[in-house]
Amino acid sequence: MNLSQYKVADAADKGAEMVVRDIYGDPTDATITLLGQDSQKYRARMRDWQERNRSKSLKQMLNADFKTFMDDTYKLCVVSWKGFSLDDGRELECTPENVSMIFDDPNYAPIVEQVREFVDDRANFTKSNAKN
């Protein structure tokens, strides 16, 4: 067994491109470059959460604050995007404010779900899966 297949942290820090799918599961022309769960940013956020909640029970940790915390963590994983536009046809720039707008609006839940799944799937950040 070649151990190099398990080296996901470097690739997670570089990011990988996710093709956004429409609500029917078909690929669109929009892409999002994302950091993976093994990236330094993601791991640092998780360590911070664990430190701040060390003395709490699991039930206390997994309250509504945890969802907000995880949403904020996934927002930090967004490096860039292409192909997002507004109703008037103008391109939507990838800024922290626009990332929050996408994540915080329930109308865009299908995009946010794709981001979560992609970030959490280590296979997306392996050499053999460079083009996702």
Secondary structure, 3 states (H helix, E strand, C coil): CCHHHHCCHHHHHHCEEEEEECCCCCEEEEEEEECCCCCHHHHHHHHHHHHHCCCCCHHHHCCHHHHHHHHHHHHHCEEEEECCECCCCCECCCCHHHHHHHHHCHHHHHHHHHHHHHHHCHHHHCHHHCCC
